[in-house]
Protein backbone atom coordinates (compact mmCIF):
# COMPACT_ATOMS: atom_id res chain seq x y z
CA UNK A 1 0.00 0.00 0.00
CA UNK A 2 2.79 2.40 0.95
CA UNK A 3 4.61 1.55 -2.27
CA UNK A 4 1.41 2.27 -4.21
CA UNK A 5 1.04 5.78 -2.69
CA UNK A 6 4.74 6.45 -3.21
CA UNK A 7 4.46 5.60 -6.92
CA UNK A 8 1.40 7.88 -7.29
CA UNK A 9 3.26 10.70 -5.51
CA UNK A 10 6.33 10.36 -7.73
CA UNK A 11 4.17 10.22 -10.83
CA UNK A 12 2.42 13.43 -9.74
CA UNK A 13 5.74 15.19 -9.21
CA UNK A 14 6.85 14.11 -12.67
CA UNK A 15 3.68 15.49 -14.25
CA UNK A 16 4.00 18.80 -12.38
CA UNK A 17 7.66 19.09 -13.39
CA UNK A 18 6.83 18.32 -17.01
CA UNK A 19 4.01 20.88 -17.12
CA UNK A 20 6.02 23.53 -15.30
CA UNK A 21 9.00 23.08 -17.62
CA UNK A 22 6.92 23.25 -20.77
CA UNK A 23 4.77 26.12 -19.47
CA UNK A 24 7.90 28.15 -18.71
CA UNK A 25 9.26 27.31 -22.14
CA UNK A 26 5.96 28.39 -23.72
CA UNK A 27 6.01 31.69 -21.82
CA UNK A 28 9.59 32.39 -22.87
CA UNK A 29 8.76 31.68 -26.50
CA UNK A 30 5.80 34.04 -26.36
CA UNK A 31 7.87 36.82 -24.81
CA UNK A 32 10.65 36.49 -27.38
CA UNK A 33 8.11 36.50 -30.20
CA UNK A 34 6.43 39.61 -28.75
CA UNK A 35 9.74 41.48 -28.46
CA UNK A 36 10.58 40.78 -32.09
CA UNK A 37 7.20 41.67 -33.59
CA UNK A 38 7.81 43.77 -36.74
CA UNK A 39 4.82 46.00 -37.52
CA UNK A 40 3.72 45.45 -41.09
CA UNK A 41 3.33 48.68 -43.09
CA UNK A 42 -0.29 49.22 -44.06
CA UNK A 43 0.42 50.23 -47.62
CA UNK A 44 -3.23 50.39 -48.67
CA UNK A 45 -4.22 53.01 -46.09
CA UNK A 46 -4.24 56.72 -46.89
CA UNK A 47 -4.44 59.94 -44.95
CA UNK A 48 -7.51 61.92 -46.10
CA UNK A 49 -6.90 65.21 -47.91
CA UNK A 50 -8.80 68.50 -47.59
CA UNK A 51 -11.67 67.15 -49.69
CA UNK A 52 -12.72 65.51 -46.43
CA UNK A 53 -14.00 68.96 -45.44
CA UNK A 54 -15.80 69.41 -48.77
CA UNK A 55 -17.59 66.09 -48.35
CA UNK A 56 -18.64 67.04 -44.83
CA UNK A 57 -20.01 70.40 -46.00
CA UNK A 58 -21.94 68.73 -48.81
CA UNK A 59 -23.24 66.06 -46.44
CA UNK A 60 -24.63 68.76 -44.17
CA UNK A 61 -26.14 70.62 -47.13
CA UNK A 62 -24.21 73.80 -46.29
CA UNK A 63 -23.57 76.73 -48.58
CA UNK A 64 -19.84 77.33 -48.97
CA UNK A 65 -17.18 78.75 -51.22
CA UNK A 66 -14.31 76.57 -52.45
CA UNK A 67 -11.02 78.06 -53.65
CA UNK A 68 -9.28 75.27 -55.53
CA UNK A 69 -5.65 76.31 -55.99
CA UNK A 70 -4.69 73.27 -58.06
CA UNK A 71 -7.53 73.80 -60.54
CA UNK A 72 -7.25 77.61 -60.35
CA UNK A 73 -11.00 77.82 -59.93
CA UNK A 74 -13.41 79.23 -57.36
CA UNK A 75 -16.73 77.44 -56.81
CA UNK A 76 -19.77 78.68 -54.93
CA UNK A 77 -21.88 75.81 -53.58
CA UNK A 78 -25.51 76.38 -52.66
CA UNK A 79 -27.37 73.45 -51.09
CA UNK A 80 -24.98 70.97 -52.64
CA UNK A 81 -24.96 72.47 -56.14
CA UNK A 82 -22.33 74.68 -57.82
CA UNK A 83 -24.12 77.87 -58.82
CA UNK A 84 -21.07 80.02 -59.62
CA UNK A 85 -17.61 79.26 -61.03
CA UNK A 86 -14.79 81.78 -61.38
CA UNK A 87 -11.31 81.54 -62.83
CA UNK A 88 -8.40 82.45 -60.57
CA UNK A 89 -6.25 85.02 -62.36
CA UNK A 90 -3.37 85.34 -59.92
CA UNK A 91 -1.97 83.47 -56.93
CA UNK A 92 1.06 83.91 -54.74
CA UNK A 93 4.38 82.08 -54.96
CA UNK A 94 4.75 79.71 -52.04
CA UNK A 95 8.55 79.61 -52.38
CA UNK A 96 8.75 83.34 -51.61
CA UNK A 97 6.23 83.43 -48.72
CA UNK A 98 3.26 84.16 -51.01
CA UNK A 99 1.45 80.84 -50.72
CA UNK A 100 -2.31 81.08 -50.20
CA UNK A 101 -3.14 79.32 -46.90
CA UNK A 102 -5.06 76.11 -47.47
CA UNK A 103 -7.63 74.82 -45.00
CA UNK A 104 -11.16 75.51 -43.83
CA UNK A 105 -11.87 79.14 -42.96
CA UNK A 106 -14.85 81.53 -43.19
CA UNK A 107 -15.74 84.99 -44.42
CA UNK A 108 -14.53 87.29 -41.64
CA UNK A 109 -15.37 90.61 -43.27
CA UNK A 110 -16.43 92.17 -46.59
CA UNK A 111 -15.25 95.39 -48.22
CA UNK A 112 -16.33 96.86 -51.53
CA UNK A 113 -12.92 98.49 -51.43
CA UNK A 114 -10.12 97.18 -49.18
CA UNK A 115 -6.68 98.74 -48.93
CA UNK A 116 -3.53 96.60 -48.93
CA UNK A 117 -0.76 98.25 -46.91
CA UNK A 118 1.88 95.90 -48.30
CA UNK A 119 0.95 96.49 -51.95
CA UNK A 120 -0.21 100.09 -51.35
CA UNK A 121 -3.17 99.35 -53.60
CA UNK A 122 -6.94 98.96 -53.40
CA UNK A 123 -8.71 95.61 -53.75
CA UNK A 124 -12.31 95.71 -55.07
CA UNK A 125 -15.03 93.41 -53.70
CA UNK A 126 -12.72 91.88 -51.10
CA UNK A 127 -13.69 88.92 -48.92
CA UNK A 128 -11.32 88.44 -45.99
CA UNK A 129 -11.11 84.78 -44.94
CA UNK A 130 -7.99 84.50 -42.77
CA UNK A 131 -5.05 86.56 -41.49
CA UNK A 132 -3.97 88.99 -44.20
CA UNK A 133 -5.62 87.03 -47.04
CA UNK A 134 -8.53 88.05 -49.26
CA UNK A 135 -10.43 86.92 -52.31
CA UNK A 136 -10.80 90.05 -54.47
CA UNK A 137 -10.91 91.65 -57.92
CA UNK A 138 -8.06 93.35 -59.80
CA UNK A 139 -6.06 95.69 -57.53
CA UNK A 140 -5.47 99.32 -58.51
CA UNK A 141 -3.60 102.35 -57.22
CA UNK A 142 -5.15 105.53 -55.79
CA UNK A 143 -4.89 107.23 -59.20
CA UNK A 144 -6.94 104.45 -60.78
CA UNK A 145 -4.06 102.77 -62.61
CA UNK A 146 -3.83 98.97 -62.48
CA UNK A 147 -1.55 97.21 -60.03
CA UNK A 148 0.63 95.17 -62.39
CA UNK A 149 2.37 92.07 -61.08
CA UNK A 150 2.59 88.44 -62.11
CA UNK A 151 1.81 87.16 -58.62
CA UNK A 152 -0.25 88.13 -55.60
CA UNK A 153 1.06 88.27 -52.06
CA UNK A 154 -1.07 85.25 -51.19
CA UNK A 155 -4.51 86.68 -51.89
CA UNK A 156 -6.73 85.10 -54.55
CA UNK A 157 -7.46 87.36 -57.50
CA UNK A 158 -10.41 86.93 -59.86
CA UNK A 159 -12.01 89.28 -62.40
CA UNK A 160 -13.91 92.28 -61.07
CA UNK A 161 -17.22 90.86 -62.33
CA UNK A 162 -16.61 87.48 -60.66
CA UNK A 163 -15.45 89.20 -57.49
CA UNK A 164 -18.64 91.28 -57.40
CA UNK A 165 -20.90 88.25 -57.88
CA UNK A 166 -19.09 86.24 -55.21
CA UNK A 167 -19.16 89.27 -52.91
CA UNK A 168 -22.95 89.47 -53.22
CA UNK A 169 -23.39 85.72 -52.67
CA UNK A 170 -21.12 85.39 -49.63
CA UNK A 171 -22.31 86.42 -46.20
CA UNK A 172 -20.24 86.87 -43.05
CA UNK A 173 -19.43 83.47 -41.59
CA UNK A 174 -19.81 81.57 -44.87
CA UNK A 175 -17.34 78.63 -44.87
CA UNK A 176 -14.43 79.03 -47.28
CA UNK A 177 -12.51 75.89 -48.14
CA UNK A 178 -9.08 76.47 -49.70
CA UNK A 179 -7.82 73.28 -51.36
CA UNK A 180 -4.11 73.18 -52.19
CA UNK A 181 -4.06 69.77 -53.86
CA UNK A 182 -5.85 66.44 -53.81
CA UNK A 183 -4.07 63.23 -52.97
CA UNK A 184 -2.08 62.24 -56.05
CA UNK A 185 -2.01 58.70 -57.39
CA UNK A 186 0.43 56.71 -55.28
CA UNK A 187 3.32 55.24 -57.20
CA UNK A 188 4.72 51.79 -56.46
CA UNK A 189 7.30 52.33 -53.72
CA UNK A 190 8.68 48.76 -53.87
CA UNK A 191 8.48 48.47 -50.10
CA UNK A 192 6.12 45.49 -49.94
CA UNK A 193 8.97 42.99 -49.73
CA UNK A 194 11.26 45.07 -47.53
CA UNK A 195 11.24 44.28 -43.83
CA UNK A 196 10.46 47.36 -41.76
CA UNK A 197 13.24 47.96 -39.20
CA UNK A 198 12.92 47.44 -35.47
CA UNK A 199 11.92 50.85 -34.06
CA UNK A 200 12.22 52.00 -30.44
CA UNK A 201 9.71 54.86 -30.74
CA UNK A 202 6.38 54.07 -29.09
CA UNK A 203 4.58 56.21 -31.64
CA UNK A 204 5.52 56.76 -35.29
CA UNK A 205 4.14 57.51 -38.74
CA UNK A 206 5.89 57.29 -42.10
CA UNK A 207 3.73 58.61 -44.93
CA UNK A 208 3.81 60.14 -48.41
CA UNK A 209 2.87 63.81 -48.29
CA UNK A 210 1.74 63.91 -51.92
CA UNK A 211 -0.61 60.94 -52.05
CA UNK A 212 -1.30 60.37 -48.33
CA UNK A 213 -0.07 56.78 -48.46
CA UNK A 214 0.82 55.37 -45.03
CA UNK A 215 4.03 53.38 -45.26
CA UNK A 216 4.39 52.48 -41.58
CA UNK A 217 2.56 53.43 -38.41
CA UNK A 218 2.12 52.79 -34.71
CA UNK A 219 -0.29 54.53 -32.31
CA UNK A 220 -0.79 57.42 -34.75
CA UNK A 221 -3.90 58.73 -32.97
CA UNK A 222 -2.41 58.65 -29.48
CA UNK A 223 -2.25 62.12 -27.92
CA UNK A 224 1.33 62.92 -26.99
CA UNK A 225 3.23 65.83 -25.45
CA UNK A 226 5.15 67.06 -28.49
CA UNK A 227 6.91 70.14 -27.12
CA UNK A 228 8.63 72.42 -29.62
CA UNK A 229 7.47 70.49 -32.71
CA UNK A 230 4.58 72.96 -32.66
CA UNK A 231 7.04 75.82 -33.20
CA UNK A 232 6.38 75.10 -36.87
CA UNK A 233 2.73 75.96 -36.30
CA UNK A 234 3.62 79.18 -34.49
CA UNK A 235 5.92 80.23 -37.35
CA UNK A 236 3.17 79.58 -39.91
CA UNK A 237 0.63 81.63 -37.95
CA UNK A 238 3.02 84.53 -37.44
CA UNK A 239 4.03 84.54 -41.12
CA UNK A 240 0.38 84.67 -42.17
CA UNK A 241 -0.64 87.51 -39.87
CA UNK A 242 2.42 89.75 -39.37
CA UNK A 243 4.49 91.50 -42.04
CA UNK A 244 7.78 89.58 -42.10
CA UNK A 245 9.67 92.87 -42.42
CA UNK A 246 8.44 94.22 -39.05
CA UNK A 247 11.13 94.99 -36.48
CA UNK A 248 10.71 93.55 -32.99
CA UNK A 249 12.78 94.32 -29.91
CA UNK A 250 14.32 91.55 -27.79
CA UNK A 251 13.48 92.68 -24.25
CA UNK A 252 14.97 91.70 -20.90
CA UNK A 253 11.79 89.71 -20.30
CA UNK A 254 12.60 87.64 -23.38
CA UNK A 255 15.99 86.88 -21.86
CA UNK A 256 14.28 85.60 -18.71
CA UNK A 257 12.01 83.37 -20.77
CA UNK A 258 14.87 81.81 -22.74
CA UNK A 259 15.03 78.74 -20.45
CA UNK A 260 18.75 79.38 -19.92
CA UNK A 261 19.67 78.51 -23.50
CA UNK A 262 22.01 80.69 -25.53
CA UNK A 263 21.29 81.93 -29.05
CA UNK A 264 22.38 84.63 -31.50
CA UNK A 265 19.77 87.15 -30.35
CA UNK A 266 21.07 90.04 -28.26
CA UNK A 267 18.95 91.55 -25.50
CA UNK A 268 17.96 95.09 -26.50
CA UNK A 269 18.50 94.40 -30.17
CA UNK A 270 15.93 94.77 -32.92
CA UNK A 271 15.26 91.96 -35.38
CA UNK A 272 12.87 91.50 -38.25
CA UNK A 273 10.28 88.77 -37.93
CA UNK A 274 12.07 86.74 -40.59
CA UNK A 275 15.37 87.01 -38.66
CA UNK A 276 13.65 85.60 -35.60
CA UNK A 277 12.37 82.68 -37.69
CA UNK A 278 15.92 81.56 -38.38
CA UNK A 279 16.73 81.59 -34.67
CA UNK A 280 13.47 79.83 -33.77
CA UNK A 281 13.62 77.13 -36.41
CA UNK A 282 17.33 76.49 -36.78
CA UNK A 283 18.70 76.76 -33.25
CA UNK A 284 15.38 76.12 -31.44
CA UNK A 285 15.55 79.47 -29.64
CA UNK A 286 13.05 79.77 -26.77
CA UNK A 287 13.82 83.50 -26.74
CA UNK A 288 12.70 83.88 -30.37
CA UNK A 289 9.54 81.91 -29.60
CA UNK A 290 8.69 84.26 -26.73
CA UNK A 291 9.46 87.46 -28.69
CA UNK A 292 7.26 86.44 -31.64
CA UNK A 293 4.37 85.31 -29.44
CA UNK A 294 4.56 88.40 -27.25
CA UNK A 295 4.47 90.64 -30.32
CA UNK A 296 1.42 88.86 -31.72
CA UNK A 297 -0.19 88.70 -28.27
CA UNK A 298 0.53 86.40 -25.34
CA UNK A 299 -3.04 85.14 -25.10
CA UNK A 300 -3.89 85.65 -28.75
CA UNK A 301 -1.03 83.51 -30.11
CA UNK A 302 -2.14 80.17 -28.58
CA UNK A 303 -5.70 80.92 -29.66
CA UNK A 304 -4.63 81.63 -33.24
CA UNK A 305 -2.48 78.50 -33.28
CA UNK A 306 -5.44 76.44 -32.03
CA UNK A 307 -7.71 77.84 -34.73
CA UNK A 308 -5.07 77.24 -37.39
CA UNK A 309 -4.57 73.65 -36.26
CA UNK A 310 -8.26 72.90 -36.67
CA UNK A 311 -8.40 74.52 -40.10
CA UNK A 312 -5.63 72.29 -41.53
CA UNK A 313 -7.04 68.99 -40.17
CA UNK A 314 -4.98 68.85 -36.95
CA UNK A 315 -8.19 67.83 -35.23
CA UNK A 316 -6.85 66.59 -31.88
CA UNK A 317 -4.01 69.06 -31.32
CA UNK A 318 -4.23 71.18 -28.16
CA UNK A 319 -2.12 74.30 -27.70
CA UNK A 320 -1.24 74.82 -24.06
CA UNK A 321 1.44 77.09 -22.64
CA UNK A 322 3.74 77.81 -25.57
CA UNK A 323 6.06 79.71 -23.26
CA UNK A 324 6.94 76.72 -21.10
CA UNK A 325 10.43 75.27 -21.43
CA UNK A 326 9.32 71.63 -21.39
CA UNK A 327 6.28 71.91 -23.67
CA UNK A 328 4.22 69.62 -21.46
CA UNK A 329 0.94 71.29 -22.34
CA UNK A 330 1.33 71.10 -26.13
CA UNK A 331 -0.51 67.95 -27.20
CA UNK A 332 -0.72 66.43 -30.66
CA UNK A 333 -0.66 63.12 -32.54
CA UNK A 334 1.49 61.63 -35.29
CA UNK A 335 -1.54 61.95 -37.55
CA UNK A 336 -1.91 65.66 -36.84
CA UNK A 337 1.81 66.28 -37.29
CA UNK A 338 1.56 64.67 -40.74
CA UNK A 339 -0.97 67.35 -41.68
CA UNK A 340 1.32 70.05 -40.30
CA UNK A 341 4.22 68.71 -42.40
CA UNK A 342 2.02 68.57 -45.49
CA UNK A 343 0.80 72.12 -44.92
CA UNK A 344 4.36 73.41 -44.64
CA UNK A 345 5.44 71.58 -47.79
CA UNK A 346 2.48 72.78 -49.86
CA UNK A 347 2.05 76.30 -48.48
CA UNK A 348 5.05 77.44 -46.39
CA UNK A 349 8.16 75.64 -47.72
CA UNK A 350 10.48 78.48 -46.58
CA UNK A 351 9.70 77.49 -42.97
CA UNK A 352 10.96 73.96 -43.59
CA UNK A 353 14.00 75.30 -45.43
CA UNK A 354 14.90 77.62 -42.54
CA UNK A 355 14.84 74.70 -40.13
CA UNK A 356 17.96 73.35 -41.85
CA UNK A 357 19.55 76.78 -42.41
CA UNK A 358 18.46 76.89 -46.03
CA UNK A 359 18.56 80.28 -47.73
CA UNK A 360 15.14 81.79 -48.40
CA UNK A 361 13.88 85.24 -49.33
CA UNK A 362 14.64 87.49 -46.37
CA UNK A 363 13.84 90.98 -47.80
CA UNK A 364 17.41 92.11 -47.09
CA UNK A 365 20.55 90.97 -45.31
CA UNK A 366 20.58 88.97 -42.09
CA UNK A 367 22.01 90.51 -38.88
CA UNK A 368 24.05 87.36 -38.21
CA UNK A 369 26.21 84.96 -40.18
CA UNK A 370 23.95 82.19 -41.40
CA UNK A 371 26.85 79.80 -41.91
CA UNK A 372 27.79 80.00 -38.23
CA UNK A 373 24.22 79.82 -36.93
CA UNK A 374 23.83 76.69 -34.79
CA UNK A 375 21.54 74.02 -36.19
CA UNK A 376 20.07 71.14 -34.21
CA UNK A 377 18.83 69.13 -37.18
CA UNK A 378 20.46 65.73 -37.40
CA UNK A 379 19.94 65.66 -41.18
CA UNK A 380 20.89 69.27 -41.95
CA UNK A 381 23.67 68.23 -44.33
CA UNK A 382 21.61 65.62 -46.20
CA UNK A 383 20.79 66.86 -49.71
CA UNK A 384 17.46 65.01 -49.69
CA UNK A 385 16.38 66.56 -46.39
CA UNK A 386 13.68 69.22 -46.80
CA UNK A 387 13.35 70.25 -43.16
CA UNK A 388 12.30 69.21 -39.68
CA UNK A 389 13.19 69.45 -36.02
CA UNK A 390 13.73 67.61 -32.74
CA UNK A 391 12.04 68.39 -29.43
CA UNK A 392 12.83 67.33 -25.89
CA UNK A 393 9.91 67.13 -23.46
CA UNK A 394 10.78 67.34 -19.77
CA UNK A 395 14.27 65.89 -20.50
CA UNK A 396 12.80 62.39 -20.68
CA UNK A 397 11.03 62.17 -24.03
CA UNK A 398 12.43 62.89 -27.47
CA UNK A 399 10.31 63.62 -30.54
CA UNK A 400 11.21 64.25 -34.16
CA UNK A 401 9.55 65.41 -37.37
CA UNK A 402 11.56 65.01 -40.59
CA UNK A 403 10.63 65.63 -44.24
CA UNK A 404 12.54 63.97 -47.08
CA UNK A 405 11.34 64.74 -50.60
CA UNK A 406 7.60 64.31 -49.99
CA UNK A 407 8.00 61.69 -47.27
CA UNK A 408 7.35 62.59 -43.64
CA UNK A 409 8.93 60.63 -40.79
CA UNK A 410 7.37 61.34 -37.39
CA UNK A 411 8.84 59.68 -34.30
CA UNK A 412 7.35 60.30 -30.85
CA UNK A 413 8.09 59.04 -27.33
CA UNK A 414 11.72 58.03 -27.80
CA UNK A 415 13.69 57.38 -24.61
CA UNK A 416 16.89 59.07 -25.79
CA UNK A 417 18.28 61.32 -28.49
CA UNK A 418 20.44 58.43 -29.65
CA UNK A 419 17.38 56.21 -30.13
CA UNK A 420 15.66 58.98 -32.07
CA UNK A 421 18.62 59.41 -34.41
CA UNK A 422 19.06 55.67 -34.91
CA UNK A 423 15.37 55.12 -35.66
CA UNK A 424 15.27 58.01 -38.13
CA UNK A 425 18.32 56.66 -39.95
CA UNK A 426 16.88 53.14 -40.05
CA UNK A 427 13.66 54.38 -41.62
CA UNK A 428 15.51 56.61 -44.06
CA UNK A 429 17.64 53.64 -45.19
CA UNK A 430 14.50 51.48 -45.45
CA UNK A 431 12.92 54.01 -47.79
CA UNK A 432 15.91 54.16 -50.14
Steps between C-alpha positions, in 0.01 A plus 500: 500500500779740595682415178180572306463851652870567448472415129194728463686782678807466278284486190325821609832676553611392154183638342532831687866529399417423138218756489701765682798455268292517185285787630813703576636416157170608342505830690858570395417429137204736514707778655778467243246501218332811645831687529584430137162589350561710185201723422390445143461823300138554403571601144135516395401762758498871420480822694193698385561829319310829532213365290395336826372845599320545167321168542395595852363836383307333219370233737361770727349686204693818584564793271873560461766642275787282377829649380674221312863604454596196293216553252528881519125521542259641757168321555196624688289213635137557592314207657739252345502650150763721332321819400805715420846424359782752465848476355791591726715757321788532744640313799803544719832317478537263792880490466520873577248509789203573271319168529124524552417324830308179443243371747147569617429863587202739477411846377621730778416832337394656168618822337392647169841663510780369725844656525815286500777665702764265361407559135384860560204426275123461520323165465140510368228270637731347760403204718737452793521134605812472717794706628608743229335304216209602278310387195463813284489660155785670312700734727559863402687803629345818643526670159295222342788332317523120513728324745718296264674190631522137397422372849294597802631514854287198587156643430278342234427726205205457264340735246310800633169358374561162667616672817181708509274197452681299767493803730121520469456125555727467804381603843707545815581160646462310172747206500791540259692186414843558344626181334871490417505159333321167505678179584699401192507146366744301711789353308640155574758554774638143485480471877264202516785250521729708720498421870422808707778560756468448873400841641530615862249786470167421665320714245594555135362575155675478164284632217508653152406867512387510137265203487431443872623141487589359843821301477536410868317595817456436870259674740450789256189631678649492849516847656858580593690791654692623196676808637672728250384307191211747505746786446434428133135586557589822681730605214225435244246705696739790551601501132135513395398784730806724550707675233829308494689829468377635837769577757458356849707577808654223712416613854649402835182301560581293192839424652329372815273277294786344303516193729872564553592413142734718297428624148609770255239752615630789709288651776401854400554431133243537225433219254261454213241227532679297234830527693328359806372208291855388431581503871174324590515230236871436463637527853168436681517835680250530787577873503388538137184303577415735787577820304280398205211387720519809719491724193195322360339484845572270793143374524415551135786286364389166653144575392607571142715187496204294625273640230764440234550141613131425459486662157777277357359170636706486822179398672634376835784747556478712816711812546588552864768727642730572207732690731588201716849355467389136504196528272294271721172667412539481121316185393479348154506169312715351225197532274463871571872562455475339155247768406729770638790366290280486191378855557856629528608317185204620293457852638800614709811320367732784614422401861626147438804634316590732789494208741812365328659843444391511138510839330158651433374845407576725796420849357857613571814386678503300822643654821704185567716260303274223378790261449594520868143482630461187714271233360353212698376299203663160478448493122595861423778396262294239313418624149167315502392655830230766459467603864395396848589524866554316828331578831579394854208480743587521869849355427353150482323478165640572156288573193590563138334616179701460178407562135691334216380577148126457561540238772435590863658304785344571840647334809351562845574374852863399453697435819820669382639725230716211384194278452328777306796543266544126450131445425490789253805365318356148490178624343685723256713203387186284474342753266799515265 
